[in-house]
Amino acid sequence: MAPKVLVSDSLSETAVQIFRDRGIEVDFEPKLGKDKDKLAEVIGKYDGLAIRSATKVTAALLEHATNLKVVGRAGIGTDNVDKEAASKKGVIVMNTPFGNMITTAEHAIAMMFAVARQLPEASASTHAGKWEKSKFMGVELTAKTLGVIGAGNIGGIVCNRALGLKMKVVAYDPFLSEERAAEMGVEKVELDELLKRADFITLHVPLTDSTRNILSKENLEKTKKGVRIINCARGGLVDEVALAELLKSGHVAGAAFDVFAVEPATENPLFNLPNVVCTPHLGASTTEAQENVALQVAEQMANYLLDGAVENALNMPSMSAEEAKVMGPWVKLGESLGSFIGQVTEEAIETINITYDGVASEMNLKALEAAVIAGIMQAVNPDVNMVSAPLIAKERGIQISKTTQDASGTFDGFIKLDIQTVEKYRTIAGTVFSDGKPRFIQIKGITIDSEIGEHMLYTTNKDVPGVLGKLGTLLAEHGENIANFTLGRASEGGDAIAMTFLDTPIKPETVSALKDTGLFQRVIPLHFKA
């Protein structure tokens, strides 16, 4: 059955057509996002939800989204999506951070020009029939110092454009390396240094606990007298009340804001102050940007629903379509390894160490880790997936670590899990053969070569004569058909294991009969995803 997507906000018809062209059933209801009750009534039918800013994806809505797999936001901001609730439900949240980068950066530059030359006020005055040429004395941008807070994708473009205007650029960004700053042609500084030196300050960071009110009253008071401040990033980055006071006192010469702490902003401390330019969140409002993000979100959602590619996800490791093709068998292996551990472990897991060997160490380790954890968690909650599993593991206090190493054995690479519970230590390893099929290659430190089937039986015993014969006989007597069978032992007379691949789920009475023999230490039916 083809995936089904709901578009509940206004996207271009071209974007909607992308879904249709990819074989995805799509309902285009651009006004539905504003009707939360109706949306909740129908959302259970859909695998994907494409939105802009009008649709609110709340925890309450997600409770009705029984089939939802992905929410795609056409744009960068996802404040209207409860990402934690989505993660717990196993729903991927995607945005389109690159579709409006240039547009937003250009708006910041335009706002800087507007506040430097008082363009809105001068335009209004001239429209009113006044000719107040001497009233609107501006400043040049050339040779001025621009302080850029956040030198990522959009901030980096602003830096580039500002250098083209012959400005000096200083940047504060904890993640900006000295080498990258040199490549960009900017000077990396600490925040206090930026505040002290900048003639203009522009913000390009997301709103997080660490960036909220980054231009607080205290920091605003550290700025150079006559500074002009531009915010086209997120409301809440600047203490608007404190800024208004500093504008009135003359310490700050001007401000240009496209975003506000409360939106829609029908009133604000910055409104109606001289030399304050305000626009209604227009950063991404160009024809090109709106079309770009709509097309991008449609492609991303289609790629995920059809091919498993994860692009620009906020709550799951991204994995391109090409990566998904190569990594698919390894992701399945990781999930199967985790599933084995989850099914044979009865005690609470305290620590998980994942070893990635050889070719496995060169892959997208976050995606592989998510697959392993999902496999473990699904033993007790089948609804857990690669999105929700890491969050659940964190909530349970499970410590997860990883080790990477060069190829160290007869295989090109493998994945090994070492699990510590309150009482026991368990280990399992697996690889992917050249035919693309995952296999278990070690359990309990015992070498084995086991195909992974949907229905399997795991048994442990002491290596003594007659045990395997009894196993085969009892399975046959109960009508269990063996598709494949693999065994291994630590040493002669020592611990031995067997993995039996069955055509159908093993019957409970068969398990009981095997346990009653007293020959087996453990008899555990296993189920792996087909």
N, C-alpha and C positions, 0 to 999 in steps of 0.2 A: 504494500500500500504506500502511495506517495506521501511524503510529509506534508503537513498542512500549516500554513503561516497566516497569522492575522496582522494586518497593517492597521494600527488604530490611531495613527496620527497622519499628518499630511506629508506624504512622500511623492516624488515625481512619478508619473506614469511609466517613465523609462525604467525606474528602479523596480516598480511592481512587475513590469514585463520580464525583468531578469529572473524572478522566481518562476514565472510561467515557462520561460524558455528552458529553464533547467529541469522542468518536469515536476515542479512543486506546486501544489494546489494553494492558491492565495485568495484571501478575502480582503478587499480594500475598503475599510470603513474608517475614513479619516476623522470622523467626528465622535467615534465610539470611545476614544480615550478620555473624553471629558465626562462620560457617563459611567461612573465606577460601578454602579449596581448592574447595569446591562453588561458591562465588560466582565464582571465576576460571573454572570450567568452563562456566558458563552466561552470563557477562556479555556475550560476543560477540554474543548475539542481540538486544541491547537498544539503543535510541536514547537512552533516558533512565534515570537511576538516582536514585530518591528515598530519602534516608537521614535518620537522626538522628545519634546519636553512636556507636552500636555498630559500624556498618560503617566499615572502614578502607579508604579509597580510596588505595592505594599505587601507586608507579610499577610494581611487579610486576603488580598487578591491571590497571592501565591497558594493559599490553602485550597483555592478552587482550581488551580492550574495543575490538574492531575497528570496531564501528558506533556507539559511544557518542558522543553529541553534547553532552549536558548532565548534570551532577550537581546535584541540588537538595538542599540541607541545610535541613531544617525546624528552624530555630533560627539563632542568630547565629554561634556558634563553628564554625570549619572547620579546627580543628587536626587532625582525622582525615582530611583530604584533602590530598594532595600537589599543591598548586596549580601549582607549577612544572612538574611532570610532566604534569599535565592540560593546561596551556597548550601545552606542546610537542606534545601529541597533538591539539591543537585542540579540547579539550573545555571547554565553558563551566562554571564553578563558580558556582552561585548560593546565596545564603543568604536568610534572612528577618529582616532586622535590626529591623523595626518591629513584628512580631507579639508580641514579649514585652517591649517597652520598659517599659510601665506596670508589668507584673508584677515585673520586675527592680528597677525604681526603688522600688516599694512594699516589696520585700524588704529593700532597703538601709535604708529608713526604719524598718522593723520591727526590723531588727538594731540600729539606732542606739538605739531605745527599749529593746530588750532589754538592751544593755550599759550603758545609762545607769541602769537601774533594777534590774540584776542579776536579771532575771525568771527565767531558767532555774534558777539556783541556788536562788532563793527558792521556786520551784515544787517542785523536788526535795526541799528541806528540809521543806516543808509536807506533801508526800506521805508523807514518812518519819515523820510524826507529831510533828515538832519545831515549835515556835512561836518562831522566832528573829527576832522583829520588829526588834529593835535591831541585828541583825547586818547587815541589808541596807539600808544607807543609800545612796540614789541621788542623782542630780543632775537638775535640770530642763534641758530643752532651750531653753526660752524665754530669749531674750537671749544665748544662747551663740553663738559663732562657728563656723560650719561651713565647713571648707575642702574644696572640691570639685576633685579633680584629674581633668580631662576634663569639659568642659561641652557635650558633643554631645547626641545624642538622649536617652540615658538620664540622663546627668548633668544635662541641662537640666530634666528632669522632677523629679529630686531637688532641684534648686535651687528650683523652683516650690513643691514640697511643704514644703521647709524654711522658705521665706518665710512660708507659711501657718501654720507653727508659731511664727512671730515670732522666728526665728533670724536672725542676721546671716550673710550668705553671701559668702565670698571664693572666687574661682575661678582656677585656673591651667589655661590651655589656649592653646598657641601659636597656634591657629587662631581664637581668639575675639577679635573686634574690639571696640574700646571702645564702638562704637555698639550692637552686639548685646548686650554686657554690660549697658549702660544699659537696653535694652529688657527684659532679663530681670530687672532689679532687683538685680544682683549687682555686686560690685567685682572687676575684673580685677587680678590681682597676679602677681608672679613666684613661683616655687616656694619660694624661701627665705623670702619674706614670708609665704606661706601657712603654712609649717611653724612659723614663729615665733608666729603669731597664733591659729591654729585650736585650739578646744577639742575638736572632732571633725574627723576627716579621713576622707573617703570617696573611693574610687577608681572611675573610670568611663572607663578607656582600654583599648584593645586591647593585647595583648602583642606588642611589636615590639622591635627592637634598641635603640631609643631609650627605651622605657618599661620594659624589663626591669630589675627591682630599682630602680625609680624611688624607692621608699622603702628605700634602702640603709642599712647601719649608720650611715654618715656622715650621711645625711639624717634618719634616725630620731633621732639624737642632737641634731639641731637643733630638734626639736619642743618645744612648750611642755610643761612638767611637768604631768602629770595628763591629758594628751591621751588620747582614745579613737579607735581606728582601725577603720574598716569596709572590708572588701574583698568586694564581690559582683561583681567584674568578671572578672579572670583571675588564676589562680595564677601566681606568678613576678614579680608587680609589687612584692612586699614581701620583704625578707630575713627569712624566718621565724625563723631562728636568732637573729639580732640582736634581733628584736622580742621573742622569748621572754625574752632576757636583760634587756631594758628593762622588761618586765612584772614580772619577778622583783625587779628593783631598785626598782620603784615609780615610775620615771620615766613610764612609760605606765600609765594607770589601768585600761585595759581594751581589749579587741579583739573584733571580731565578724567572722568569716570564713566565707564560703560557698564559697570556691574556694581551691585549694591547689596548690603547685608540682608535686606528684606526686598524681595521681588515678587510681583511687580511693585516698583517703587513709586507710590503715589505721593509720598511725602518723605523728606530726608533732610538731615541737618545741612547738607551741601546745597540744596536747592535755593535758587534766587540769590546766591552770593556772587559778588562781582568776580569776573575772571575764573569762573568754574564752568567747565564745559561738561554737559551730561548727555548721554545717549542711552536709549533703552535696550541695552544688551544686544548691540548690533555687530559684535566682533565677528561672527560667522555669517552675517547677513549680506552675502553677495550671491548673485545668481550662480556663479561658478562653484562656490563652496557648498551651497545647499544641494546642488546637483551632485557634486563629488561625494559628499557624505552619504547621500541617499543611495547612490550606486554602490558605494563601498560597503555599506551595511548589508545590502541585498546580496552581494557577492560573498561576503563573509558568512552570513547565515546559511546560504545555499551550500557553500563549501563544507560547513560543519554538518549540516543535516544529511548531505549526500556522501561526503568523503571522510568525515571525521576530522577535518582540518580545523584547528582552533587558532584564530587570529585576533589579536588585540583584545583578549579576554582579561577581565579585571579580577577574576576569582579562580583562574585555572591557568597552568602553564600553556603558553601558546605553542602551536605545532602546525607548521605549514602543510599544505597539501602534499608536497614532495616528501617532507619528513614523515607524514602520516603513512605514506606508501611504504617507506623503508622501515619505519619503526613499528608498523602495525603488528608483526609477529612478536616483536620484543615487548610491546605493551601487553599483548595477550599473555606472553610468558610471565611478565611481572605480576599480572593479575592472578595467573594460575598458581604461582609460587605463594603469593599472599593468601590465596584461597585455601591452599593446602594447610598452611600454618593456622589459619582461622578455624578450619574444620577439625584439626587434631588437637587444638589447644583449648583446654577448659578453664585454665586460670587466667587472671588478668595479666595482660602484657605490660611490662614496665619499659623495656627498651627494644628498639629495632635498629640493627645496623645492616645497611645494604652495601654490598661490595659489587662494584661494576668493573669487570675485567675486559681488557682488550677493546674490541669494537663497541661493546656496550658502554664503555667509559667515555666514548666520543659522541654519544647521542644526547638528546634532550633529557637530562637527568631528572629535572623537576616533573616531567611528564611520566617517566618511568616510576619515580617515587610515588606519584599520585596513584598509578595503577596498582603498585604493590599494596599500598595502604587500603585502597578500595577493596582489593581481593580479601584482605584480612577482615575488614569490617563487614563485608557482605555475609559472612558466616552467621552473624547475629542479626543483621538488618539488610535484607536483600535490596532495599531501595537505595542504599548508599552507592555513590558512583565516584568517579575521579574528581568531581567538583567538591562534593561534600565530605569525602573521607578525610582529607588533611585537617579540616576544621574540627571534625569529630575527634580525631586522634589528639589534637591539641587540647580540646576540652577535657579529655580523659587523662591528660598529663603524661602521655606516652612520649618518651624521649627518642627522637629519630636522628640517626647519624648516617653518614655515607663514607665510603672508602673507594677511591679509584686507583687502578693499577694497570700497567701494561700487560699484554697477553702473557699468561703464566702457565699455561698447560697445553693440552692437545687441541683445544678449541680456539677459534678466532676470538672468542669472548664468551663471557657468561655473567649471570647475575646470581649472587648468593645472599641469602637472608640468614642472619643470626639473631635469634629472638630470646630474650630473657624474661621469664615470668617470675612470680614470687617464689615458685618452687623449682622450676626447671629451665633448662637451656635447650633450644631446638635450632636445627640448622637444615637448610635445603638449598640446592643450587640447580640451575637450569640453563639451557642454551637454546639457540635457534639453529637448526641444521640448514644446509644449502637449499633444501627443498622448501624452506620457509616455515617448517613445522617446529613449534616449541617442544622441548623434551626436558624431563627431569634427569639430571645426571648425578645427583648426590643427595641422599637423605640420611640424616643422623651420622654424617661422615662416611657413609657406606656408598661406594660407587654403584651406580645403576644406570640403565639406559631405557627410560620409560616414555613411551608415547603417552600423550595426555588426551584422554577421551572424556566424553560427557559423563559417563557412569563408570566409576572405578571403585575398587576395594583395596584398602591398605591394611596389610597384616604384618605383625612382628612376631618373631618366635626365636627359640634357640636352634642353632644349626645342628639338628639331629635327624637321622634317617626317618622317612615316613611322613614327615609333616606336609610336604608339598603334595604327596600322593593323596593324603587325607583331604587337603584343601580342594584338589581337583574333583575327587569323588563326591564330596558333599555338595559342591556347586552343581555337578551333573545331576545328582539325586534330586535337587530342588529345582531343576529346570533352568539353571542359570547358564547362559551361553557365553563362553569366553571369546572375546575378539582378539585380545593380545595379553601377554603375560611376561612380566620381567621380575627377576629376583636378584638379590645381592646379599653379601655377608661380610662382616668385619674380619672374621678369621674362621678357620675350621673349628666347629663346636662353639663359636661365639654368637653374637647377635646377628640375626638375619631378618631381611624385610622382603616383602613381595608387593608388587603393584599389579593388580588384575583389572584389565580393561574389559568391561561387560557391555553387551548389546543393549541391555535394559537396566533400570534401577534394581538393585539387589533387594530381595524380599526380606522383611524383618525376621521371618522365621529362619531364613538361611543364616542370617547374622547370629541368631540365638544358637542354632545348631553348631556353628563354628566355635562359639564361645564355650559351649558345653563340653567340647572335646578336651579342654584344658591344655591344648597344645599351643595356643596363641596368647601372647601377652596383650595384644591389642587387635581388635577387629573393627575397622572404621569404614563405613560406606562414604564415598566421596562423590560430589557432584561438581563438575566444572562447566562453565558456559560453553555452549557449542560453538 
